């Protein structure tokens, strides 16, 4: 039996709540985008440019000496440099959604860093720098941190594996947190995860979907398939092609979530999947759900796909107070991630 979590009164704010800044790591790992890395800094610049028009962007860099060359990139994209802060912090990869600490608020509405463990998605062996980001950036944010543990073990958790509505409900998948492949926390049961989510994120209810999409090397991240866009509305990935490998699991997720939210007055909005994308013969996890909500904008990944325009219209309908900005992620996705994967919001 688990002891009562003794609710610590932490709450993870929803992404659409007011943000102080966005954290991004400058890309440097060429192995993440084999033979296409030279295009990647330009995609990062475009994303940084759009966000910096509305809020601060903190960029993690390997060393001070590369600031000059990065600034040359940024100037080409008319980045608002007044909103840019460079922070020296070594990383293995640029996917800060998963390696960066999560900001929560305590009962006094003060921010606290949640220092989850990171183990390279239980797939890659080079994650040493990424697992130490919290200790490195604490001096910049000047916030206290908590390290979640259970049975004296540090909990591994990636930001891309969860999504919250800021009001006590969390989305995740069994494939990521409960399967025997790419195991983050060996032996950790469903009830124990729910206990952790309650204790450190203020979660009262967890909606467990089943599987993620093909090509996702994280093995089932939720931010590719289902996202809260308001406290009572979920965008859910939908595949209409019965011959596509994603058809069955995404249909199953719809059935699960429809049943789960029946009494909660939560709306489900189906978001079409783009046509299956392959790079060098490898299926990549192209999805429109890997979007990022900033203060006045929503950055939406697009893929030169005939469904791009349809999806942008859906976003405009449901984000009336934010500008919808499509970002071509046709090459970025070769790193098996998109806009949400590379950003981490800091609430105000």
Buried (B, 14 or more C-beta within 10 A) or exposed (E): EEEEBEEBEBBBBBBBBEBBBBBBBBBBBEEBBEEBBEEBBBBBBBBBBBBBBBBBBBBBBBEEEBBEEBBEBBEEBEBBEEBBEBBBBBBBBBBBBBBBBBBBBBEEEEBBBBBBBBBBBBEBEEBEBBBBBBEBBBEBBEBEBBBBEBEEEBBBBBBBBBBBBBBBBBBBBBBBBBBEEBBBBEEBEEEBBBBBBBBBBBBEBBBBBBBBBBBBBBBBBBBBBBBBBBBBBBBBBBBEEEEBBBBEBBBEBBEBBEEBBEEEEBEBBBBBBBEBBEBEEEBBBBBBBBBBBBBEBBBBBBBEBEBBEEBBEBBBEBBEEBBBBBBBBBBBBBBBBBBBBBBBBBBB
